[in-house]
Amino acid sequence: TAALQQALNEVATPDHAAVLYFPTGTYRITQTLNFNSRTAASLVGEDPASTIIKWDGPTNAEMMFANSVNYSRWTRLTWDGSGKASLAVHHGYTSGTWQVTANLHTDEIFRDLGTGLAVDPANGGDTHLIVRCHFLRCSSSGIAVGSYNAIDWHVWDSLFEDCSYGLRSYAGMFHVYRSLFRRSKEADIHCSDGGAYYGIRGNTSIGSKAFVEGFSTKETIQGNTVIDSLDTNPIHLLGGGPITFLDNIIVSRADAPSGPAVDVGDNLLSVGNT
């Protein structure tokens, strides 16, 4: 823990490299890593299959707090919460130089913890990009967006498996494209910010309780395939719309409870769905 903390204190500061490289190995940490007030830094693992940051600290603690960090990237790392950590990487702001924005997560694995990635209500950050990441057995959420400043989170080509929620918005919004959801216990996608716009395109859901739920006033749900949802309404949104629902396929379980597959209140445009 101390060695990693010293490296985080130095990376992308004057007279130090901008890249912190993790060779293959398991890095055991026992307290939260603090990554403070940094821009244009990179945390790079050799291979997510063999480069593991493993939590061995107290229950319900965070693995990393990225405070006032922007234009930085995390890639090719596995965050293993050991069934105890509440959160892998927390993006937020308590003090520092930089507005939290434009961070990048690629080719990472988040497993056996409460939440993989989260942004908090206090200047949590806009415009984050998550690409080809795996969220496995997250007991709360794979990704949790909790800030009205989080106006443009993009999730592409990622996997959410055996999580309570895949993506969950408490405030702010996200777009999710071409991702796979399996067996979400509550819902693949939960939308809470009625003033935000969500884009949900090209995803596949298999065996989850629901695909999209919550509250939204502006949403495009396009080109998704939803198979064997457990809930009566795989898509259930409160709010006044407009909801644009295009070219989706929904295949219910033979023993699914009776009811509409899509329940979105009023102001729905539905074209080309099966």
Secondary structure in CASP SS format (residue, H / E / C, confidence):
PFRMAT SS
TARGET T0000
AUTHOR 0000-0000-0000
METHOD secondary structure of the structure
MODEL  1
T C 1.00
A H 1.00
A H 1.00
L H 1.00
Q H 1.00
Q H 1.00
A H 1.00
L H 1.00
N H 1.00
E H 1.00
V C 1.00
A C 1.00
T C 1.00
P C 1.00
D C 1.00
H C 1.00
A C 1.00
A C 1.00
V E 1.00
L E 1.00
Y E 1.00
F E 1.00
P C 1.00
T C 1.00
G E 1.00
T E 1.00
Y E 1.00
R E 1.00
I E 1.00
T C 1.00
Q C 1.00
T C 1.00
L E 1.00
N E 1.00
F E 1.00
N E 1.00
S E 1.00
R E 1.00
T E 1.00
A C 1.00
A C 1.00
S E 1.00
L E 1.00
V E 1.00
G E 1.00
E C 1.00
D C 1.00
P C 1.00
A C 1.00
S C 1.00
T E 1.00
I E 1.00
I E 1.00
K E 1.00
W E 1.00
D C 1.00
G C 1.00
P C 1.00
T C 1.00
N C 1.00
A C 1.00
E E 1.00
M E 1.00
M E 1.00
F E 1.00
A E 1.00
N E 1.00
S E 1.00
V E 1.00
N E 1.00
Y C 1.00
S C 1.00
R E 1.00
W E 1.00
T E 1.00
R C 1.00
L C 1.00
T E 1.00
W E 1.00
D E 1.00
G C 1.00
S C 1.00
G C 1.00
K C 1.00
A C 1.00
S C 1.00
L E 1.00
A E 1.00
V E 1.00
H E 1.00
H E 1.00
G E 1.00
Y C 1.00
T C 1.00
S C 1.00
G C 1.00
T C 1.00
W C 1.00
Q C 1.00
V C 1.00
T E 1.00
A C 1.00
N C 1.00
L E 1.00
H E 1.00
T E 1.00
D C 1.00
E C 1.00
I E 1.00
F E 1.00
R E 1.00
D E 1.00
L E 1.00
G E 1.00
T E 1.00
G E 1.00
L E 1.00
A E 1.00
V E 1.00
D C 1.00
P C 1.00
A C 1.00
N C 1.00
G C 1.00
G C 1.00
D E 1.00
T C 1.00
H C 1.00
L E 1.00
I E 1.00
V E 1.00
R C 1.00
C C 1.00
H E 1.00
F E 1.00
L E 1.00
R E 1.00
C E 1.00
S E 1.00
S E 1.00
S E 1.00
G E 1.00
I E 1.00
A E 1.00
V E 1.00
G E 1.00
S C 1.00
Y C 1.00
N C 1.00
A C 1.00
I C 1.00
D C 1.00
W E 1.00
H E 1.00
V E 1.00
W E 1.00
D C 1.00
S C 1.00
L E 1.00
F E 1.00
E E 1.00
D C 1.00
C C 1.00
S C 1.00
Y E 1.00
G E 1.00
L E 1.00
R E 1.00
S E 1.00
Y E 1.00
A E 1.00
G C 1.00
M C 1.00
F E 1.00
H E 1.00
V E 1.00
Y E 1.00
R C 1.00
S C 1.00
L E 1.00
F E 1.00
R E 1.00
R C 1.00
S C 1.00
K C 1.00
E C 1.00
A E 1.00
D E 1.00
I E 1.00
H E 1.00
C E 1.00
S C 1.00
D C 1.00
G C 1.00
G C 1.00
A C 1.00
Y E 1.00
Y E 1.00
G E 1.00
I E 1.00
R E 1.00
G C 1.00
N C 1.00
T E 1.00
S E 1.00
I E 1.00
G C 1.00
S C 1.00
K C 1.00
A C 1.00
F C 1.00
V E 1.00
E E 1.00
G E 1.00
F E 1.00
S C 1.00
T C 1.00
K E 1.00
E E 1.00
T E 1.00
I E 1.00
Q E 1.00
G C 1.00
N C 1.00
T E 1.00
V E 1.00
I E 1.00
D C 1.00
S C 1.00
L C 1.00
D C 1.00
T C 1.00
N C 1.00
P C 1.00
I E 1.00
H E 1.00
L E 1.00
L E 1.00
G C 1.00
G C 1.00
G C 1.00
P C 1.00
I E 1.00
T E 1.00
F E 1.00
L E 1.00
D C 1.00
N C 1.00
I E 1.00
I E 1.00
V E 1.00
S C 1.00
R C 1.00
A C 1.00
D C 1.00
A C 1.00
P C 1.00
S C 1.00
G C 1.00
P C 1.00
A C 1.00
V E 1.00
D E 1.00
V C 1.00
G C 1.00
D C 1.00
N C 1.00
L E 1.00
L E 1.00
S E 1.00
V E 1.00
G C 1.00
N C 1.00
T C 1.00
END
